[in-house]
Amino acid sequence: MGRTGIFVAMRGGVVTSLGGRSHWRSADEVRRAAQAENIAVSDFVVRTLP
């Protein structure tokens, strides 16, 4: 993932899916997906860039 520049959601240290997706193009998209499933998100966001 380090070279793709995607955002993922992690739960318990493992990549998880939200709404049937496992990666997004922006942090805002991940936040919206989590909100749609009533899942609290951390303010700590990691972007997977080299």
Backbone as CSV, one residue per row, in Angstrom:
resi,resn,N_x,N_y,N_z,CA_x,CA_y,CA_z,C_x,C_y,C_z
1,MET,0.809,-1.197,0.000,0.000,0.000,0.000,0.852,1.260,0.000
2,GLY,2.071,1.164,0.442,2.917,2.334,0.565,3.117,3.103,-0.719
3,ARG,3.011,2.469,-1.844,3.238,3.156,-3.122,1.951,3.576,-3.809
4,THR,0.814,3.211,-3.256,-0.448,3.489,-3.945,-1.099,4.794,-3.542
5,GLY,-0.792,5.325,-2.340,-1.390,6.575,-1.893,-2.863,6.438,-1.543
6,ILE,-3.276,5.289,-1.047,-4.670,5.085,-0.678,-4.848,5.223,0.828
7,PHE,-6.091,5.367,1.241,-6.446,5.419,2.648,-7.220,4.157,2.988
8,VAL,-6.952,3.612,4.176,-7.640,2.406,4.629,-8.201,2.646,6.025
9,ALA,-9.124,1.792,6.433,-9.643,1.798,7.800,-9.056,0.589,8.509
10,MET,-8.598,0.826,9.734,-8.036,-0.283,10.505,-8.836,-0.428,11.794
11,ARG,-9.048,-1.670,12.165,-9.748,-1.982,13.409,-8.984,-3.103,14.086
12,GLY,-8.508,-2.824,15.301,-7.712,-3.823,16.003,-6.399,-4.131,15.312
13,GLY,-5.842,-3.148,14.588,-4.575,-3.337,13.902,-4.660,-4.070,12.577
14,VAL,-5.889,-4.315,12.112,-6.106,-5.059,10.865,-6.931,-4.198,9.906
15,VAL,-6.568,-4.203,8.637,-7.357,-3.478,7.636,-8.765,-4.072,7.617
16,THR,-9.754,-3.197,7.668,-11.144,-3.641,7.695,-11.927,-2.981,6.567
17,SER,-13.101,-3.485,6.291,-13.925,-2.889,5.243,-15.090,-2.142,5.872
18,LEU,-15.507,-1.103,5.188,-16.662,-0.303,5.584,-17.559,-0.186,4.365
19,GLY,-18.784,-0.607,4.503,-19.700,-0.518,3.370,-19.237,-1.330,2.181
20,GLY,-18.505,-2.412,2.437,-18.041,-3.275,1.358,-16.760,-2.816,0.675
21,ARG,-16.165,-1.721,1.157,-14.908,-1.218,0.574,-13.781,-1.359,1.580
22,SER,-12.569,-1.507,1.061,-11.411,-1.623,1.941,-10.387,-0.512,1.736
23,HIS,-10.599,0.357,0.752,-9.679,1.480,0.551,-10.404,2.642,-0.126
24,TRP,-9.865,3.855,0.107,-10.479,5.082,-0.388,-9.396,6.018,-0.887
25,ARG,-9.792,7.016,-1.650,-8.828,7.975,-2.208,-8.532,9.141,-1.285
26,SER,-9.378,9.358,-0.258,-9.138,10.469,0.663,-9.575,10.107,2.075
27,ALA,-9.035,10.836,3.039,-9.415,10.628,4.435,-10.885,10.975,4.644
28,ASP,-11.369,11.991,3.942,-12.783,12.370,4.068,-13.708,11.238,3.636
29,GLU,-13.335,10.521,2.586,-14.156,9.388,2.137,-14.210,8.297,3.206
30,VAL,-13.088,8.042,3.872,-13.062,7.036,4.939,-13.960,7.490,6.083
31,ARG,-13.847,8.763,6.456,-14.680,9.286,7.551,-16.168,9.164,7.234
32,ARG,-16.544,9.495,6.020,-17.971,9.381,5.628,-18.438,7.927,5.678
33,ALA,-17.594,7.006,5.236,-17.954,5.585,5.272,-18.134,5.113,6.716
34,ALA,-17.268,5.560,7.601,-17.379,5.188,9.009,-18.631,5.798,9.633
35,GLN,-18.909,7.055,9.312,-20.115,7.701,9.841,-21.373,6.981,9.369
36,ALA,-21.371,6.521,8.129,-22.533,5.815,7.581,-22.803,4.516,8.339
37,GLU,-21.756,3.949,8.954,-21.908,2.709,9.713,-21.876,2.961,11.217
38,ASN,-21.995,4.249,11.610,-21.983,4.645,13.026,-20.761,4.139,13.772
39,ILE,-19.596,4.253,13.131,-18.332,3.846,13.733,-17.519,5.102,14.033
40,ALA,-17.088,5.219,15.272,-16.261,6.364,15.659,-14.895,6.246,14.991
41,VAL,-14.343,7.377,14.595,-13.020,7.374,13.971,-12.039,8.132,14.850
42,SER,-10.787,7.772,14.724,-9.709,8.434,15.439,-9.314,9.693,14.680
43,ASP,-8.699,10.628,15.388,-8.185,11.812,14.705,-6.793,11.557,14.158
44,PHE,-6.292,10.339,14.319,-4.975,9.954,13.821,-5.167,9.261,12.468
45,VAL,-4.746,9.934,11.414,-4.911,9.391,10.058,-3.543,9.153,9.478
46,VAL,-3.359,8.000,8.852,-2.090,7.645,8.220,-2.301,7.561,6.725
47,ARG,-1.510,8.287,5.976,-1.576,8.212,4.526,-0.435,7.325,4.051
48,THR,-0.738,6.384,3.208,0.256,5.394,2.772,1.003,5.867,1.529
49,LEU,1.931,6.761,1.724,2.786,7.245,0.635,4.218,6.786,0.892
50,PRO,4.993,6.617,-0.176,6.397,6.202,0.016,7.224,7.258,0.745
